[in-house]
Amino acid sequence: MKKHVLLVGLSLFSANIIAQPYQAEVSLDYLNSDNDINMLSLQGNYYFDEVTTKNTAWVEAAFMGRNNSASLNYINYDFENSSIDSYSLTVSGDYYHNNIFIGASIFYINTELAGFSADDTNFGAELGYFFDKNWLVSVAANNDDFSNSLTINTKYIATLSKQSFINLEASLNNESNDLLAAADYYWSPQSSVGLVLSTDSNLNAGLRAQHFFTSTISAQISYFSYDDYDTYSLGLTGRF
């Protein structure tokens, strides 16, 4: 009953928010893990054309609008009770042309310990095709052990009504045959709750949720359960 009241309250609060287009997005996320690893992530996305949130879930607006973009993501890794200092940078881009999707990324990680430093750089690519307006199937891989990194992905967004949607995603890795599946229910364009399931022996299940308090500010939370530890994350996103 309390959960129902909360959902209704958020929906009524969101009903007065007017959708606005945006062209840039900045997210700050903090993740805490039971295995003494914490992460602070800062990501910025720039869209080359304005993204409209009209007639879709606001989180999925760029996907539904097939908006080309460039992104930069910085992550700082904090290892508790350890002198390890590590961070990563990812530069990526998404390009849509008719029903073709192309994604590319460069991932760099640096780790320092007791005066020694090590780094590594990987390149990734993704090629996909829209079989329907809201349904994308793609293949992704990176240059680190290319054949074993091949992954088939799919994403589909169903419109239930003018104000409610469902997002369905799945990924299957070529080497491990691990299946990752996720579903998000948007009871309003501004609010969602999702479930993540995996056959990977390390990741069992997870929950996630996001809500827009204004047309430009949203908060997201998540919980993931692994074999030996759990993770919790909290984040804020701003759109401009």
DORO-279833 format. One record per atom (N, C-alpha, C): y, x, z. Coordinates in steps of 0.001 Angstrom, whole numbers, plus 500000, padded with zeros to 6 digits. Atoms other than C-alpha are relative to their C-alpha. Example, Ala and Ser with C-alpha at 12.3 -4.5 7.8 and 13.67 -1.06 7.14 Angstrom:
BEGIN
498810500890500000
495500512300507800
501200500900500000
498810499180499940
498940513670507140
501090499230500730
REM end
This chain:
BEGIN
498804500820500000
500000500000500000
501261500865500000
498842499117499930
502424502810500910
500222500699498665
499879499339501292
501665504588497613
500589499046498972
499484500990500950
502347501374495688
501502499805500205
498577500167499698
505703500927497450
500794501193499505
499318498790500456
506620504544496679
500163500002498488
499933500028501456
505791504158492968
501021498977499513
499041501040500385
507767500929492719
501425500468500288
498677499517499640
510697502528494518
500527501031499027
499585498989500975
510802505520492181
500316499361498657
499776500660501287
510553503235489153
501334499262499995
498730500713499919
513477501077490319
501165500970500010
498948498988499950
515516504176491090
500231500597498616
499899499379501319
514779505609487634
500547499041498959
499596500983501001
515616502384485828
501481500099499679
498562499901500201
519336503098486267
500416501304499346
499689498724500622
519118506569484703
500062499818498488
499819500115501443
520452506728481158
499480501263499326
500564498857500712
518505508954478785
501096500744499248
499023499167500694
520532511857477406
499283501103499235
500606498877500739
519693514423474700
500326501327500681
499772498677499422
519446518090475692
499572501054498995
500332498921500918
519138521462474006
499515501249500725
500471498860499201
518279523855476850
499369499479501276
500746500409498809
515951523702479836
499688501240500828
500276498882499095
515611525988482887
499148499476501151
500909500415498924
512740525758485396
499789501143500983
500291499051498933
512250527518488730
498833499451500804
501206500452499310
508784527290490315
499534501046501001
500583499121498980
507266528738493490
498576499556500265
501417500295499772
503493528941493926
499493500800501191
500602499378498824
501727529680497211
498494499847499928
501458499998500098
498047530644497288
499359500437501300
500737499636498790
495504530870500094
499428501413499945
500549498641500122
494330534246498737
501097501058500043
498908499054499712
497639535891499734
500741500470498753
499200499701501184
499217535850496262
500991498858499794
498953500971500251
502534534095495786
500721500366498706
499319499758501270
504418533713492518
501303499221499928
498719500636500267
508032532962491673
500256500098498505
499880500050501458
508558531862488064
501347499413499603
498758500502500574
511809531419486138
499834499948498487
500198500173501436
511593530008482615
501177499273499372
498945500650500757
514227529123480063
499525499658498602
500350500449501347
513701527130476852
501278499623499252
498875500402500850
516207526798474032
499449499302498763
500437500787501146
515746524125471365
501069500079498920
499050499779501084
517341524694467990
500666498706499527
499391501305500245
518023520967467616
499962499199501289
499982500821498796
518906518397470243
498686499234500162
501222500741499675
515897516844471970
500404498635500553
499708501338499515
516042513097472448
498852499485500864
501006500564499103
514234511324475280
499778498513499749
500097501428500298
514448507910473632
498569499604499630
501306500605500318
511240505844473556
498818500931500230
501132499144499678
509004508495475118
500097500462501450
499963499371498675
508067510138478396
500923501208499938
498982498963500080
510892512532479203
499408501403500017
500639498686499961
508578515446479981
499468500383498629
500641499755501291
506969515088476547
500971499897498824
499026500273501056
510207514645474575
499984501055498903
499971498930501014
510134518051472819
498743499977499137
501244500111500764
506492517600471795
500064498814499048
499937501190500829
507083514090470510
501026500152498876
498978499798501011
510208515163468660
499730501188499102
500357498809500764
508538518322467311
501217500917499830
498793499183500002
511546520400468289
499656501490500067
500211498552500009
511479524096467388
500730500636501182
499417499428498793
512160526329470371
499637501463500181
500285498640499555
512259529811471878
500049500001501530
500108500020498540
511295530553475493
499882501404500566
500138498759499247
511543533350478035
499551499649501404
500566500287498685
509449533354481218
499821501291500792
500144498859499082
509691535807484140
499224499548501226
500788500312498809
507107535820486951
499937501237500889
500143498946499000
507241537927490113
498789499685500871
501231500183499226
503897538410491889
500152500695501353
499885499471498645
503967538897495665
498616500027500641
501309499830499367
500752540312497163
500222500271501488
499788499854498569
500866539764500929
499123501113500568
500706498890499347
499831542713503141
499577501067499001
500309499004501016
499920544978500089
501301500602499474
498821499327500557
502319547496498545
500066499852498486
499985500233501448
501580546258495017
501258499232499608
498819500667500538
504690545310493061
499730499699498532
500370500361501360
504093543374489862
500874498867499480
499268501075500646
505964541212487393
499546499901498549
500344500194501413
505448539779483907
501141499315499272
499032500643500887
507614538700480986
499256499432498802
500589500624501185
506623536298478222
501110499451499114
499088500542501008
508639535650475087
499163499187499018
500817500854500865
507358532746473005
500872499088499157
499291500923500870
508323530332470278
499068498959499424
500741501098500618
507171526995468847
500716499583498716
499423500385501289
507684526003465215
499185498853499410
500626501166500612
506955522636463591
500518499845498573
499621500291501386
506927521925459859
499085498896499485
500792501186500333
505802518459458843
498887499846501036
501102500157499047
502319518236460438
499416501332500483
500485498676499613
501901521998460949
500726500485501247
499424499394498799
502445523651464333
499591501470500062
500256498567499835
502768527425464842
500639500459501302
499491499431498761
503131529103468214
499724501488500053
500184498557499881
503571532796468990
500562500462501338
499537499510498707
503994534805472189
499738501491500150
500178498603499596
504392538332473548
500002500027501525
500156499970498546
503159538899477114
499987501451500475
499909498646499444
504119542010479091
499857499926501519
500174499962498550
502975542836482641
500110501435500483
499801498683499395
503989545774484840
499567499952501458
500490499929498630
502311546809488093
500238501401500548
499743498726499344
503340549560490520
499301500031501352
500701499815498741
501334550937493451
500047501467500393
499954498647499443
502013554020495579
500560501019499013
499357499079500920
504275555584492980
499409500026498606
500624500064501329
501950554870490052
500363498685499325
499603501173500755
502918552460487320
499075499800498809
500835500335501151
500810550666484723
500551498741499348
499542501202500678
501722548148482072
499089499684498828
500838500447501109
500101546154479312
500761498931499225
499347500977500859
501301544066476367
498964499313499127
500903500780500835
499406541280474618
500802499085499084
499385500906500968
500249539186471561
499086498797499810
500779501220500178
499147535588471185
500536499154498866
499586500887501091
499230533033468388
499208498702500091
500641501315500007
498402529354467971
500353499291498698
499812500736501243
497953527307464811
499417498606500164
500475501359499789
497709523535464880
500417499038498911
499719501044500997
497805520348462834
500052498643500700
499883501354499465
498982516829463722
499182499044499129
500822500976500709
496242514404462700
500589498592500104
499259501233499842
498462511579463909
501359500375500580
498649499705499521
502087511313465018
499979500633501378
500028499544498612
501129511933468643
498756500819500338
501274499318499738
497879513922468246
499967501347499297
500023498628500511
497762517705467840
498681500667500365
501177499158499772
494672519917467457
500361501407499553
499604498635500327
495136523695467519
498939501002500429
500850498867499630
493355527039467769
500913501131500447
499176498930499455
494790529841469909
499148501222500293
500687498739499699
493888533513470457
501041501056500314
499111498856499795
495374536822471575
499287501275499568
500550498758500550
494863540427470501
499087500735500981
500886499392499014
493022541341473719
498632499326499917
501324500571500213
489356540780472801
500129498695499212
499593501142500823
490347538455469948
498944498907499921
501013501037500232
487058536661469262
499669499233501274
500332500675498756
486380535917472921
501158499183500566
498844500752499505
489893534584473466
500257498735499203
499795501196500814
489589531893470789
499822498725500838
500012501231499217
490386528514472313
500430498831499113
499636501224500713
490426525035470765
500734499080500963
499179500868499147
493154522772472169
500280498678499293
499570501282500555
494046519142471693
500923499313500991
499033500727499173
496891516980472975
500316498675499311
499749501330500553
497393513243472493
500821499192501004
499174500843499148
500061510917473852
499894498558499515
500154501417500325
499349507191473930
501140499201500626
498959500891499502
502081504580474277
499359498704500480
500599501203499429
500938501828476628
500948498813499911
498961501024500114
504202499906476635
501311500728499721
498700499382500269
507900500514476089
500371501008501074
499616499153498877
508084502194479493
498853500826500581
501132499286499407
504599503645480133
499192500727498924
500695499139500945
502564506403478501
498858500727500713
501062499141499486
499421508527478923
499931501257499145
500171498721500679
499151512212478039
498594500512500266
501359499480499885
495643513582477356
499942501385499361
500107498639500504
494913517301476937
498615500559500307
501281499338499761
491773519432476619
500000501354499293
500146498661500577
490917523093475927
498569500467500201
501366499486499935
487566524721475153
500009501451499545
500016498581500311
487117528515475273
498727500396499270
501122499598500843
484863530168472682
498944500799500754
500952499119499327
483290532759474991
499272499315501149
500588500546498776
482720530893478250
499534498563499866
500267501429500162
482467527322476894
500543499176501160
499363500738498917
484638526318479851
500920498936499415
499192501125500455
486253522924479318
501049499665501054
498896500395499137
489654522169480820
500585498703499452
499494501302500440
490816518542480661
501052499514500989
498918500503499156
493981516898481966
500487498658499475
499429501303500355
495495513430482009
501200499732500901
498788500350499259
499012512369483033
500369498558499695
499587501386500162
500048508776483611
501486499880500315
498572500241499829
503736507916483136
500206498508500188
499752501412499776
504433504580484793
501450499637499658
498666500166500569
508022505074483680
500281501270499212
499729498787500767
509556507570481217
500369501191500875
499527498927499125
510866509565484201
498969500479501020
500910499699498883
507817509663486508
498558500077499543
501402499846500392
504245510879486191
499170500564501141
500979499381499127
501148511790488134
498802500370499138
501055499534500885
498293513805486628
498819500586500737
501248499446499485
494722514978487193
499502501065499034
500545498902500791
493242518285485979
498582500276500471
501393499710499690
489473518925485821
499529501170499136
500475498837500744
487602522065484746
498549500289500322
501371499555499779
484047523277484274
499959501475500361
499906498598499590
485245526827485018
499567500115501456
500511499853498635
483474528088488154
501106500324500994
498904499653499098
486828529244489543
500915498828500290
499099501137499847
488868526089488995
499201498702499957
500745501246499931
487474522750490077
500844498798499612
499170501171500263
490293520222490092
501420500262500477
498610499868499590
494009519793490481
500753498706499827
499108501149500101
496763517232490920
501405500507499700
498635499605500294
500297517363489547
500852498750499821
499086501131500131
503361515131489486
501391500528499675
498626499646500334
506910515195488137
500851498744499980
499092501150499982
509934512939488571
501420500463499706
498600499748500305
513456512906487103
500871499170500937
499099500682499085
516038512077489775
501310499629499303
498875500314500865
518835512174487195
499548500282498569
500371499734501391
518897512548483425
499820501483499726
500061498556500234
519122516328483838
499212500771501051
500675499289498910
517317517194487100
498667499333500325
501315500510499608
513607516825487853
499334500968500967
500799499184499089
511157518104490454
498533499817499654
501425500069500275
507484518923489996
499212500654501134
500887499448498986
504657519572492447
498583500030499437
501397499944500439
501022520567491976
499122500591501087
501028499449499098
497845521371493892
498758500266499171
501217499650500712
494830523208492465
498976500579500967
501088499549499145
491475523816494125
499098500960499232
500894499004500569
489512526981493312
498802500208500934
501195499789499188
486168528227494644
500326500504501399
499761499328498727
487603530412497394
501397499791500564
498636500183499520
491222529316497717
500652498813499294
499212501088500587
493797526633496967
501404500508499696
498623499651500308
497241526839495403
500878498749500043
499011501081499947
500350524728495912
501258500498499307
498776499578500654
503493524798493805
501046498904500064
498855500883499974
506928523256493875
501049500560499056
499035499505500973
509552523450491148
501123499021499719
498858500792500440
512902522226489864
500314500355498551
499657499783501404
513973521795486240
501358499358499712
498711500511500422
517448521394484813
500117499999498487
499814500124501444
518363520225481309
501499499928499683
498582499923500355
521631520840479491
500195499663498523
REM end
